[in-house]
Amino acid sequence: MSERTVTPTTPDSQHRGLVARLPRPLRGFALLARFDRPIGWWLLFWPGAWAVALAGQAVARWDLIGWLLLGSVAMRGAGCVYNDIVDRDLDSRVARTAARPIPSGLVSVRAAWAWLGVLSLVGLVVLLQLRPPAALVAVASLALVALYPFMKRITWWPQAWLGLVFSWGALVGWVEAADGFGLAAAALYVGSVAWVIGYDTIYALQDVDDDVLIGVRSSARALGGRVRGGVAAFYAVAVAAWGVALWRVRPDPLALAALLPVAAHLGWQVGTLRPIDGRNALDRFRSNRTAGLLMFLACLVVGTA
């Protein structure tokens, strides 16, 4: 397995925008929940929104989409806090993460646990808006969330575990909006998992050098010089699975045509990816917010046709 030298990239905590204007103690909590980096909750939100749209309930259940968005902000924040508590020793040894609130001393571990509780309460409010079947599906994800920070220590593919976690909203949204489960929901979920593995492999390119030094594993390290081809393969699986999901809802070639914009965008990511350029990798990763929107529009068109 070959390693590569990656150019310096953007620090994980940047103290910018509205977050930079907060008083120092509050700023630490905002940074801990990554409120300065909204891409994370967009990526967590999109699969659930896709499910509601593909189930044909985007208009009738606009409130559900709103609750899923709030839940994504809160639970992504809670997940980041938990991850930083578990990874505080590793984070202090990685250039990109050394400035995070816990390793930098901006927030104590005890205060971080309290902040985790507050964010979890917001998530509980969202959970109470769901019918029991969907709520049970949502609660079932907690075991996956709890184990995720340890995956980079025991497997070369922690991105696959993240895919299971970050795609779970597709199952929650479908069960709530469609009042059941089926092949369309399963295919939507599988496609989302593959998408997450692809974009998080791109994200992991930023840390390859540090990961080698401290012994942390990732799909970017596992793929080595084949990383562009690997990302392309996962994106191809994502589009194929999404095609199955859309076909199950509307067996019409025009339904598959709705995927062309998101497929083209993912192709652009792969074609312009420079694996040894950390800034390029971060930009391609962040562009998945657009990919998520394009997929939502595809589900909206097919689901409401």
Residue pairs with C-beta under 8 A, 6 or more apart in sequence:
1 221
1 222
1 224
2 224
2 225
3 208
3 209
3 212
3 221
3 224
4 208
4 224
4 225
4 275
4 276
5 208
5 209
5 276
6 205
6 206
6 207
6 208
6 209
6 275
6 276
6 277
6 278
6 281
7 276
7 277
7 278
7 279
8 95
8 278
9 96
9 206
9 278
9 279
9 281
9 282
10 96
10 206
10 278
10 279
10 282
11 95
11 96
11 99
12 37
12 96
12 97
12 99
12 100
13 31
13 36
13 99
13 100
13 101
13 104
14 36
15 27
15 31
15 36
16 36
17 36
19 27
19 30
19 31
19 35
19 36
20 27
20 36
22 30
24 106
27 106
28 101
28 106
28 107
29 101
29 107
29 111
29 115
30 36
31 100
31 101
31 106
32 77
32 80
32 81
32 84
32 100
32 101
32 102
32 107
32 112
32 115
33 76
33 77
33 78
33 80
33 81
33 115
33 119
34 40
34 41
34 76
34 77
34 80
35 77
39 285
39 286
39 288
39 289
40 76
40 80
41 69
41 72
41 73
41 76
41 77
42 72
42 289
42 292
43 166
43 196
43 199
43 288
43 289
43 292
44 72
44 75
44 76
44 166
44 169
45 68
45 69
45 72
45 73
45 169
45 292
46 169
46 292
46 293
46 295
46 296
47 166
47 167
47 168
47 169
47 170
47 173
47 188
47 189
47 192
48 65
48 68
48 72
48 169
48 170
48 172
48 173
49 58
49 65
49 68
49 69
49 169
49 173
49 292
49 296
49 299
50 170
50 173
50 188
50 192
50 292
50 295
50 296
50 299
51 169
51 170
51 171
51 172
51 173
51 174
51 177
51 178
51 185
51 188
51 299
52 58
52 61
52 64
52 65
52 68
52 173
52 174
52 176
52 177
53 296
53 299
53 300
53 303
53 304
54 174
54 184
54 188
54 245
54 246
54 249
54 299
54 302
54 303
55 173
55 174
55 177
55 178
55 249
55 303
56 177
56 249
56 303
56 304
57 64
57 177
57 178
57 303
58 65
58 299
58 300
58 303
58 304
59 304
61 176
61 177
64 129
64 173
64 176
64 177
67 126
67 129
67 130
68 126
68 169
68 172
68 173
70 122
70 126
71 122
71 123
71 126
71 127
72 169
74 119
74 120
74 122
74 123
74 126
75 119
75 123
75 145
77 119
78 116
78 119
78 120
78 123
79 145
79 148
79 165
81 112
81 115
81 116
81 119
82 116
82 145
82 146
82 149
83 148
83 149
84 91
84 100
84 101
84 102
84 112
85 102
85 109
85 112
85 113
85 116
86 149
86 150
87 97
87 149
88 102
88 103
88 109
90 97
90 214
90 216
91 97
91 98
91 100
91 102
91 103
92 98
92 103
93 210
93 213
93 214
94 207
94 210
94 211
94 214
95 210
96 206
96 207
96 210
97 103
98 104
101 107
101 112
102 108
102 109
102 112
107 115
127 135
127 138
127 139
128 135
130 138
130 172
130 176
131 176
133 175
133 176
133 179
134 172
134 173
134 175
134 176
137 168
137 171
137 172
137 175
138 168
138 172
141 165
141 168
141 172
144 161
144 164
144 165
144 168
145 165
147 161
148 158
148 161
148 162
148 165
151 157
151 158
151 161
151 162
152 158
152 216
152 217
152 218
153 216
153 217
154 217
155 161
155 217
156 217
156 218
156 219
156 221
156 222
157 197
157 217
157 219
157 222
158 217
158 218
158 219
159 196
159 197
159 200
159 201
159 204
159 218
159 219
160 193
160 197
160 219
162 196
162 197
162 200
163 192
163 193
163 194
163 195
163 196
163 197
163 200
164 193
166 192
166 196
167 189
167 192
167 193
167 195
167 196
168 189
170 185
170 188
170 189
170 192
171 181
171 185
171 189
174 181
174 184
174 185
174 188
175 181
175 185
178 185
182 248
183 244
183 245
183 248
184 244
184 245
184 246
184 248
184 249
185 245
187 241
187 242
187 244
187 245
187 248
188 241
188 242
188 245
190 237
190 241
191 237
191 238
191 239
191 240
191 241
191 242
191 244
191 245
192 238
194 234
194 235
194 237
194 238
194 241
195 234
195 235
195 238
195 266
195 288
195 291
197 219
197 234
198 231
198 234
198 235
198 238
198 266
199 269
199 284
199 285
199 288
199 291
200 219
200 285
201 218
201 219
201 220
201 223
201 227
201 230
201 231
201 234
202 220
202 231
202 269
202 273
202 281
202 284
202 285
203 281
203 282
203 285
204 211
204 218
204 219
204 220
204 221
205 220
205 227
205 275
205 278
205 281
206 278
206 281
206 282
207 216
207 218
207 220
208 218
208 220
208 221
210 216
211 217
211 218
211 220
211 221
212 221
219 230
220 227
220 275
223 229
223 230
227 275
228 270
228 273
228 275
231 269
231 270
231 273
232 270
235 266
235 267
235 269
235 270
238 266
239 259
239 262
239 263
239 266
242 259
242 262
242 295
242 298
243 256
243 259
246 255
246 256
246 258
246 259
246 298
246 299
246 302
247 255
247 256
249 255
249 302
249 303
250 302
250 305
255 302
255 305
258 297
258 298
258 301
258 302
259 295
259 298
261 294
261 297
261 298
262 291
262 294
262 295
262 298
265 287
265 290
265 291
265 294
266 291
269 284
269 287
269 288
269 291
272 280
272 284
273 280
273 281
273 284
274 280
274 281
275 281
